[in-house]
Amino acid sequence: MLSGFSVIRDTTPATEIPKGAVIALGNFDGVHRGHRAVIAAALDMAHKLKRPAFAVTFEPHPRSFFSPHTPQFRLTDETSKLRLLAGTGLDGAVVMAFNAGRAGTSAQDFIHHDLIERLGISGIAVGYDFHFGKGRVGSPALLQSEAPRLGIEVAVQAHVDIDERPVSSTAIRMALAEGQIAEATAMLDGPWFITGEVIHGEKRGRDLGYPTANIRLDPQCGLRHGIYAVRVGLDGRLIDGVASFGRRPTFDNGAPLLEIFLFDFKGDLYGKTLDVAFIAYIRDELKFDSIDALVRQMNDDSAKARAALAAAPDAFPKLGAID
């Protein structure tokens, strides 16, 4: 088996691609429970065949290519997706550029050129509803029909349900847009997280007794504005805190900003990169008539966040390192 988690791209020389791998094929936005079922099938097949196991995914998300002017709330950017995939036990990922050329590639050409000739796959796991190739005519059924002739194994995974509701990236986006953090966490099999660099803000938090680390999220992020209990990964440490995501209606009603107050922490965070996991939703964003009223509410928010975090002591996404 390979050491570490390798990332193969369209520019990777053919001589550096391990042939005979089993692949899990999909977009994998969020790497949720449904995706993990496909990955588990690929890992199981790879173990039986004594082959490495890779995810094959696409960047940018095909939806962004076909609808470039429509806002796309992605659950994970490319790096976050790869870190989640690296935490599943896979040996690596193949990131295929989704561009006009790939969009125009027929399903048959994709199978024969990209999967068989270039990657030399020995098996493939795919979700029941995944389609590929020009016009989305490629399907699990097509893969199964081609498998005997190509000499590969194919595993097709049924949908995964929670409380009789299918798990999907769309359902998770809707849950986050509604502040339903527990529901999103259940579908993701771990808390949703973002990664961002701490930037300078207005420094109002210092005067209020709540100095914050500020991060700009993707403008297309559809997370509900409000107050959250969060757990932050910083230089190998996990630190609990409370965060506000929104427009700060008490002050300036400006562009959305994530403001994080870390409990029992002292230090300079400017320029640091944080992993922020959303553990619980506390309340909507509100406008206050006075600073005293705001601080009283912040004290209450902090107490509720501490309680929520104490009830979820191990909640944090399982992330792997990328070579």
C-alpha positions in Angstrom: 0.0 0.0 0.0 1.0 3.6 -0.4 2.3 5.8 2.4 0.4 9.0 3.1 -2.6 10.4 1.2 -1.6 11.2 -2.4 -3.4 13.6 -4.7 -3.3 12.9 -8.4 -4.3 15.6 -11.0 -4.7 15.8 -14.7 -1.1 17.1 -14.8 0.3 14.1 -12.9 2.6 12.0 -15.2 1.2 8.6 -16.0 4.3 7.0 -14.6 3.4 8.4 -11.2 -0.1 7.0 -11.1 -0.5 3.7 -9.2 -2.3 1.3 -11.6 -4.9 -1.1 -10.5 -6.5 1.0 -7.8 -10.1 0.7 -6.7 -11.9 4.0 -6.9 -14.9 5.6 -5.2 -16.4 7.9 -7.8 -18.4 11.1 -7.0 -18.4 14.8 -6.3 -18.2 14.2 -2.5 -19.3 17.7 -1.4 -19.3 17.5 2.4 -18.1 13.8 2.4 -21.4 12.9 4.2 -22.8 9.5 5.3 -23.9 8.6 1.8 -20.5 9.4 0.4 -18.9 7.4 3.2 -21.0 4.4 2.3 -19.5 4.5 -1.3 -16.0 5.0 0.2 -16.5 2.1 2.5 -17.5 -0.1 -0.4 -14.3 0.9 -2.3 -12.2 0.2 0.8 -13.8 -3.2 1.2 -13.2 -4.1 -2.5 -9.6 -2.8 -2.4 -8.9 -4.9 0.7 -10.3 -8.0 -1.0 -8.3 -7.3 -4.2 -5.2 -6.2 -2.3 -5.2 -2.9 -4.2 -5.0 0.8 -3.1 -8.2 2.7 -2.8 -8.7 6.3 -4.2 -11.5 8.7 -4.5 -12.1 10.2 -7.9 -13.7 13.7 -7.7 -14.0 16.9 -9.8 -13.0 20.5 -9.3 -14.7 22.9 -9.6 -18.0 21.3 -8.8 -19.8 20.6 -12.1 -22.7 22.7 -10.9 -20.4 25.7 -10.8 -19.3 25.1 -14.4 -22.8 24.7 -15.8 -24.3 27.5 -13.8 -21.5 30.0 -13.2 -23.7 32.9 -12.3 -25.9 31.0 -9.8 -24.7 31.1 -6.2 -23.4 27.7 -5.1 -23.2 27.0 -1.4 -20.5 24.4 -1.2 -20.2 22.4 2.0 -16.5 21.9 1.5 -13.9 23.7 -0.7 -11.4 21.5 -2.5 -8.8 21.4 0.4 -11.4 20.7 3.0 -12.9 17.9 0.9 -9.5 16.3 0.4 -8.7 16.5 4.2 -12.0 14.8 4.9 -11.3 12.1 2.3 -7.8 11.7 3.8 -9.5 10.9 7.1 -11.5 8.0 5.7 -8.7 5.6 5.2 -8.3 6.1 1.5 -4.9 6.0 0.0 -5.5 9.1 -2.1 -7.7 11.1 -4.4 -7.8 11.8 -8.1 -8.9 15.4 -8.7 -10.1 15.8 -12.3 -10.5 19.3 -13.6 -14.1 19.9 -14.7 -13.9 22.1 -17.7 -15.4 22.4 -21.2 -13.3 19.4 -22.4 -14.5 17.1 -19.6 -18.0 18.4 -19.8 -18.0 17.4 -23.5 -16.5 13.9 -22.9 -18.9 11.1 -23.5 -19.6 8.6 -20.7 -17.9 5.8 -22.8 -14.8 7.9 -23.4 -14.6 8.8 -19.7 -14.8 5.2 -18.7 -12.2 4.0 -21.3 -9.8 6.9 -21.4 -9.9 8.4 -17.9 -10.7 5.3 -15.8 -9.3 2.4 -17.7 -6.4 3.7 -19.8 -5.1 6.5 -17.5 -5.9 5.1 -14.1 -6.0 1.4 -14.9 -8.7 0.8 -12.3 -9.5 -2.7 -11.0 -12.8 -1.8 -9.4 -15.2 1.1 -8.8 -17.8 2.0 -6.2 -20.5 4.5 -7.0 -23.7 5.9 -5.5 -27.0 4.8 -7.0 -27.8 8.3 -8.4 -24.4 9.4 -9.7 -24.3 10.3 -13.4 -21.4 11.4 -15.5 -20.3 12.1 -19.1 -21.8 14.4 -21.7 -25.5 14.8 -21.1 -25.1 12.9 -17.8 -25.9 9.6 -19.7 -23.3 7.7 -17.7 -24.9 5.8 -14.9 -24.3 3.0 -12.4 -26.2 0.7 -14.8 -23.7 1.5 -17.6 -20.8 0.8 -15.4 -22.3 -2.6 -14.4 -23.0 -3.5 -18.0 -19.4 -2.6 -19.1 -17.7 -4.3 -16.1 -17.4 -7.9 -17.4 -15.9 -6.7 -20.7 -13.5 -4.4 -19.0 -12.5 -6.9 -16.3 -13.4 -4.7 -13.3 -15.7 -5.0 -10.3 -18.5 -2.5 -9.7 -20.3 -1.9 -6.4 -23.4 0.4 -6.5 -24.5 1.8 -3.1 -28.1 2.5 -2.2 -29.1 5.8 -0.6 -28.5 6.3 3.1 -31.5 7.4 5.2 -31.7 9.0 8.6 -35.2 9.0 10.1 -36.5 7.9 6.7 -35.0 11.0 5.0 -32.3 10.4 2.3 -28.9 11.9 3.1 -27.7 14.3 0.5 -25.5 17.4 0.1 -28.7 19.4 -0.8 -30.4 18.3 2.4 -27.4 19.3 4.5 -27.2 22.7 2.8 -30.9 23.2 3.6 -30.3 22.2 7.3 -27.4 24.7 7.6 -29.5 27.4 6.0 -32.1 26.8 8.7 -29.7 26.6 11.6 -30.4 22.9 12.1 -26.9 22.0 13.2 -27.8 18.7 14.8 -29.5 17.5 11.7 -26.5 18.5 9.5 -24.1 16.9 11.9 -26.1 13.6 11.8 -26.0 13.6 8.0 -22.3 14.5 7.8 -21.3 12.0 10.5 -19.5 14.8 12.2 -19.8 18.6 12.6 -19.7 20.8 9.5 -16.6 23.0 9.5 -14.9 25.8 7.7 -11.3 26.8 7.4 -10.2 30.4 7.2 -7.5 32.9 8.1 -8.0 35.3 10.9 -8.2 38.9 9.7 -8.3 42.3 11.5 -11.7 43.6 12.4 -13.1 46.7 14.1 -11.8 45.4 17.5 -15.1 46.2 19.2 -15.0 42.8 21.0 -12.0 43.9 23.1 -14.0 46.8 24.6 -16.9 44.5 25.3 -14.7 41.9 27.1 -15.1 39.5 24.2 -12.1 39.8 21.8 -12.8 37.9 18.7 -11.0 36.1 15.9 -12.6 37.3 12.6 -12.9 35.2 9.4 -14.5 36.0 6.1 -16.5 33.0 4.8 -17.1 32.3 1.1 -19.7 34.9 -0.1 -21.8 32.1 -1.3 -21.9 30.4 2.1 -25.6 29.8 3.0 -25.2 29.2 6.8 -28.0 30.9 8.8 -27.0 34.1 10.5 -26.9 33.6 14.2 -24.9 32.6 17.3 -23.2 29.2 17.5 -21.2 27.0 19.8 -18.0 26.1 18.0 -14.9 24.0 18.5 -11.7 25.4 16.9 -8.7 23.5 15.7 -5.5 25.5 16.0 -1.9 24.1 15.7 -3.0 20.7 16.8 -5.1 22.0 19.7 -8.9 22.0 20.1 -10.3 25.1 21.7 -14.0 25.7 22.6 -15.8 28.9 21.9 -18.8 30.9 20.8 -19.2 32.5 17.4 -21.4 35.0 15.7 -22.0 34.8 11.9 -23.8 37.7 10.4 -24.0 41.4 9.7 -23.7 42.9 13.2 -27.0 44.8 13.1 -26.3 46.5 16.4 -23.2 48.3 14.9 -22.9 48.5 11.1 -25.1 45.8 9.3 -22.1 45.2 7.1 -20.9 42.2 5.0 -21.3 38.8 6.7 -18.4 38.0 9.1 -17.7 35.1 11.4 -16.5 36.4 14.8 -15.2 33.8 17.2 -14.6 34.2 20.9 -12.4 31.4 22.2 -12.9 30.4 25.9 -9.9 30.6 28.2 -7.5 31.5 25.5 -4.9 34.2 25.2 -2.7 34.9 22.2 -2.3 36.6 18.9 -4.3 34.9 16.2 -3.9 37.4 13.3 -2.8 35.6 10.2 -3.5 32.1 11.8 -5.6 29.5 9.9 -8.4 28.0 12.0 -10.6 25.0 11.5 -14.0 26.0 12.9 -16.5 23.2 13.6 -20.1 24.2 14.3 -21.4 22.2 17.2 -24.8 23.8 18.1 -27.1 26.7 17.1 -27.9 29.0 20.0 -30.1 31.8 18.6 -30.7 34.2 15.7 -28.7 37.4 15.2 -30.4 40.3 17.0 -30.2 44.1 17.2 -29.7 45.5 20.7 -30.8 48.9 22.0 -27.7 49.3 24.2 -24.2 47.9 24.7 -25.2 46.7 28.2 -28.0 44.6 26.8 -25.7 43.2 24.2 -23.1 42.2 26.8 -25.7 40.5 29.0 -26.8 38.5 26.0 -23.2 37.6 25.1 -22.8 36.3 28.7 -25.9 34.1 28.3 -24.7 32.9 24.8 -21.4 31.9 26.3 -23.0 29.9 29.0 -25.2 28.1 26.6 -22.3 27.4 24.2 -20.2 26.0 27.1 -23.1 23.7 28.0 -23.5 22.5 24.4 -19.8 21.9 24.0 -19.6 20.0 27.3 -22.4 17.7 26.0 -20.4 17.0 22.8 -16.8 16.5 24.2 -15.5 14.6 21.1 -17.3 16.5 18.4 -14.8 17.5 15.6 -14.4 16.4 12.0 -11.9 13.6 11.4 -9.4 15.2 9.1 -6.3 13.7 7.5 -3.1 15.1 6.2 -2.5 15.6 2.4 0.8 14.9 0.8 
